[in-house]
């Protein structure tokens, strides 16, 4: 191969190499000129008096056979359901939340101190009902009446709002206003100007369920209507806003 050909190949290789490297250098330069930004967060909270509540009422019955336990349970629950409907609770606000029939075991101790194999000693039937109460003034009386009719377990009264949309919207507005105020203060302190909004994200925290009571009920509790305090529900929204900076 002549020297002129060799020189030509070397020059072509250099041009090819330069062509490959150039885009990488341009990409690196572009990365270095990345837009300056600031990320701020804001939190908004609103409170709203509840206008509804969901409570759980359970009928628990024990008997020697599963059939007897279920029969006793069904008889009590039929009375509870009929009474709730009679007191104005709509069919759509009544929902079975749990139903089970479970064997109960007994394990006797032998004369030598060891334990014998467990044996079934009876059956436990449980039927739990989720009840949505839209008139809170009736809540205490409904609990009282249900206990008289055979409910012997209950709990987890959760107060809520049928339509909290307006409260959540107000919380969002407060959160955005707080984030914008933070961005203004920070940029003024840093001597730069606030630019366009690049990104907004939101985190909405629903009110946590607050169990009001969770006890095994006895008929002695039914002397007076159960006192109920509903308080307020808090709706909290957190927003994160990314702004561009103009320097």
C-alpha positions in Angstrom: 0.0 0.0 0.0 1.4 3.4 -1.0 2.1 6.1 1.5 -0.6 8.3 -0.1 -3.3 5.7 0.5 -2.2 5.2 4.1 -2.3 8.9 4.7 -5.8 9.1 3.2 -7.1 6.3 5.5 -5.6 8.0 8.6 -7.3 11.3 7.7 -10.7 9.5 7.1 -10.3 7.8 10.5 -9.7 11.2 12.2 -12.7 12.7 10.5 -14.9 9.8 11.6 -13.7 10.0 15.1 -14.3 13.7 15.3 -17.8 13.2 13.9 -18.6 10.6 16.6 -17.2 12.7 19.5 -18.8 16.0 18.5 -22.4 15.0 19.5 -21.3 13.8 22.9 -19.5 17.1 23.5 -22.6 19.0 22.5 -24.7 16.9 24.8 -22.4 17.5 27.7 -22.5 21.3 27.1 -26.3 21.2 27.0 -26.4 19.4 30.3 -24.2 22.1 31.9 -26.7 24.7 30.6 -29.6 23.0 32.4 -32.4 25.3 33.5 -32.1 26.5 37.1 -35.2 25.6 39.1 -36.5 25.9 42.7 -38.9 23.3 44.3 -41.2 24.4 47.1 -44.0 22.7 49.0 -47.2 24.1 50.6 -49.8 22.5 52.9 -53.5 23.5 53.1 -56.0 22.2 55.7 -59.7 22.7 56.1 -62.1 21.3 58.7 -65.7 20.3 58.2 -68.3 19.1 60.7 -69.3 15.5 59.8 -72.8 14.9 58.4 -72.7 11.1 58.5 -71.2 8.2 60.3 -70.6 4.5 59.6 -70.7 2.0 62.5 -70.2 -1.7 62.9 -72.8 -3.8 64.8 -72.1 -7.5 65.3 -74.2 -10.4 66.6 -72.2 -13.3 68.1 -73.8 -16.5 69.2 -72.3 -19.7 70.5 -73.9 -23.2 70.5 -73.0 -26.9 70.5 -73.7 -27.3 66.7 -73.0 -25.0 63.8 -76.7 -25.1 62.9 -77.8 -24.0 66.3 -75.3 -21.2 66.4 -76.4 -19.9 62.9 -80.1 -20.2 63.8 -79.7 -18.1 67.0 -77.5 -15.6 65.1 -80.0 -15.2 62.3 -82.9 -14.7 64.6 -81.2 -11.8 66.4 -79.9 -10.2 63.2 -83.3 -10.3 61.5 -84.7 -8.3 64.4 -81.8 -5.8 64.3 -82.2 -5.2 60.5 -86.0 -4.8 60.8 -85.6 -2.3 63.6 -82.9 -0.2 61.7 -85.2 0.0 58.6 -88.1 0.9 60.8 -86.0 3.8 62.2 -85.3 5.2 58.8 -82.1 3.5 57.7 -82.3 2.9 54.0 -81.5 -0.5 52.4 -78.5 1.0 50.6 -77.0 2.0 53.9 -76.9 -1.5 55.3 -74.2 -3.9 54.3 -73.0 -7.2 55.7 -69.3 -6.7 56.4 -68.4 -10.1 57.9 -70.0 -13.5 58.4 -68.3 -16.5 59.8 -69.0 -19.8 61.6 -66.0 -21.2 63.5 -65.5 -24.2 65.6 -64.5 -23.7 69.3 -61.9 -26.1 70.6 -61.4 -27.6 74.1 -58.1 -29.2 75.2 -58.2 -31.2 78.4 -55.3 -32.0 80.6 -54.4 -35.7 81.1 -53.6 -37.2 84.5 -49.9 -37.3 83.6 -49.8 -33.5 83.0 -49.8 -33.7 79.2 -52.5 -32.2 77.1 -54.9 -34.3 75.0 -55.7 -33.6 71.4 -58.0 -30.6 70.9 -61.7 -31.4 70.5 -64.5 -29.3 69.1 -66.6 -28.0 72.0 -69.0 -25.9 70.0 -69.4 -23.3 67.2 -69.3 -19.5 67.1 -71.4 -17.7 64.6 -70.6 -14.0 63.9 -72.6 -11.7 61.6 -71.3 -8.1 61.3 -73.3 -5.2 59.8 -71.9 -1.9 58.5 -74.5 0.8 59.0 -74.3 4.2 57.4 -76.2 6.8 59.5 -77.0 10.0 57.7 -78.8 11.7 60.6 -76.3 11.9 63.4 -78.9 12.8 66.0 -80.2 9.2 65.7 -76.8 7.5 66.2 -76.9 7.0 70.0 -80.5 5.8 70.0 -79.7 3.3 67.2 -76.8 1.8 69.2 -79.0 1.5 72.2 -81.9 -0.2 70.3 -79.5 -2.6 68.6 -78.0 -3.8 71.9 -81.5 -4.5 73.2 -82.3 -6.6 70.2 -79.2 -8.8 70.5 -76.1 -6.9 69.2 -73.3 -7.9 71.6 -70.2 -6.6 69.8 -69.5 -3.4 68.0 -67.1 -0.6 67.3 -65.3 1.6 64.8 -67.7 4.4 64.5 -66.2 6.6 61.7 -67.5 10.1 61.1 -67.4 11.4 57.6 -68.8 13.8 55.0 -71.0 12.7 52.2 -69.5 15.3 49.8 -66.2 16.9 51.0 -65.4 18.3 47.5 -65.6 22.0 48.5 -63.5 21.5 51.6 -60.8 19.7 49.6 -60.8 22.4 47.0 -60.3 25.1 49.7 -57.4 23.0 51.1 -55.8 22.9 47.6 -56.1 26.6 47.2 -54.4 27.2 50.6 -51.6 24.8 49.7 -50.8 26.4 46.4 -50.9 29.9 48.0 -48.4 28.8 50.7 -46.1 27.2 48.2 -46.1 30.3 46.0 -45.4 32.6 49.0 -42.4 30.4 50.0 -41.0 30.6 46.4 -41.4 34.4 46.4 -39.6 34.8 49.7 -36.7 32.4 48.8 -36.1 34.0 45.4 -36.1 37.5 46.7 -33.7 36.5 49.4 -31.4 34.9 46.8 -31.6 37.8 44.4 -33.1 36.0 41.5 -36.5 36.2 39.8 -39.2 33.6 39.8 -40.0 32.2 36.4 -42.6 29.9 34.9 -44.2 26.9 36.6 -42.6 23.7 35.4 -44.4 21.1 37.4 -47.1 20.7 40.1 -47.8 17.6 42.1 -50.3 16.9 44.9 -50.7 14.6 47.9 -54.1 14.4 49.4 -54.5 12.9 52.9 -58.0 11.7 53.7 -59.1 11.9 57.3 -58.1 8.9 59.3 -60.8 6.6 60.6 -61.2 7.3 64.3 -62.7 4.4 66.3 -65.1 5.8 68.8 -65.7 2.6 70.7 -64.9 -1.0 70.4 -66.2 -3.0 73.2 -68.2 -6.2 74.0 -71.7 -4.9 74.6 -73.9 -6.0 77.4 -77.6 -5.4 77.8 -76.9 -3.3 80.9 -75.4 -0.7 78.6 -78.8 0.0 77.1 -80.3 1.9 80.0 -79.7 5.2 78.2 -78.8 6.2 74.7 -75.1 6.2 74.1 -73.6 9.7 74.1 -71.9 10.7 70.9 -69.5 13.5 70.1 -68.8 13.9 66.4 -66.1 16.7 66.4 -64.7 17.8 63.1 -62.9 16.2 60.1 -59.7 17.6 58.8 -58.8 17.5 55.1 -55.2 18.1 54.3 -53.6 18.7 50.9 -49.8 19.1 50.2 -48.6 20.4 46.8 -45.1 20.5 45.4 -44.4 23.2 42.8 -41.3 23.4 40.6 -40.5 26.9 39.2 -37.9 28.1 36.7 -35.4 30.7 37.9 -34.6 33.8 35.9 -31.1 35.0 36.7 
